[in-house]
Amino acid sequence: MLHLRLIVPADRTDEVVRTVERTTGTTHLAVVPGAARDPAGDLVMCDVAREAGDDLISALRALGIDECGSIAVENIDLSLSERADRAEKAAPGEGADAVLWEQLTDATHEESTLSVTYIAFLSLATMIAACGVVLDNAILIVGAMAVGPEFGPLAGFCTALVRRAPKLAWRSFTALIVGFAVAMAVTVVFSLFMDATGLFTEAKLDAERPNTGFVYAPDWFSFVVAVLAGAAGMLSLTSAKSGALVGVAISVTTVPAAANAAVALSYGDVGQTWGSSEQLLLNLLGIVVAGTLTLLAQKFFWARQRERTVRDSA
């Protein structure tokens, strides 16, 4: 279930209440006249089944409530109510399959914004991965994958393609390109510093690396894993399964490939730099393709499921 908290101008409250009441899957409707101060208006609250949430939010936005008032949505972790149970049963489809497009767009907008924090996390992850590739330490590679925040703008780009949102697409693309460029430049400087202190050596980079040599040797398995991870990552976002998203983060070699390219570049190793760059681009492409196709499939099957449910209930 979702909980909606609305601030509505007093002259539009009746229209909003009728919209909520017409939406199948809503319950626990409450109106507090004159409760809102900034902006001034009435406070309207209700609970809605997740599978009906997107329709209700879209209807409220069509009324302009997001412009003249406010629409706040929260997930309800526990709801002990027979009315809530009946509302969920009445709503078409299954909550686990529903995609809240407004929530997804808002979440990916935040995650895909180029910021100091985003660049800092990506740079730190790339430097950790640099230590991992030089030491041939798989644990450091996994740690770097978990720290890297690059799935946010990748998901934002996929969402933008499906929603036809050019601003979100450009923001996500900028975050990816600038973020990796800065992270790799910082890692080149970091590698030169580590070499000067004797902690990094070209011999270690060129040595046999059974645990991390894959980061500069792209193949079809790399693309297959990226596709699978992209699909799993998008499903984890749309279903709010954060644990699954962590698993995605540590299954794709974007950050390690960028790190290996940066270290190799600091030593002038063109072969490893090129191979790692190919690995990076291949993984990014696989995630974008799979994420976009996953969202399109969810959109298609959810529409079909709703049509079938409505037809059966008619």
Secondary structure, 3 states (H helix, E strand, C coil): CEEEEEEECHHHHHHHHHHHHHCCCEEEEEEEEEEEECCEEEEEEEEECHHHHHHHHHHHHHCCHHHHCEEEEEECCCCCCHHHHHHHHHCCCCHHHCCCHHHHHHHHHHHCCCCHHHHHHHHHHHHHHHHHHHHCCHHHHHHHHHHCCCHHHHHHHHHHHHHCCHHHHHHHHHHHHHHHHHHHHHHHHHHHHHHHCCCCCHHHHHCCCCCCHHHHCCCHHHHHHHHHHHHHHHHHHHCCCHHHHHHHHCCCCHHHHHHHHHHHHHCCCHHHHHHHHHHHHHHHHHHHHHHHHHHHHHHHHHHHHHHHHHHHHC
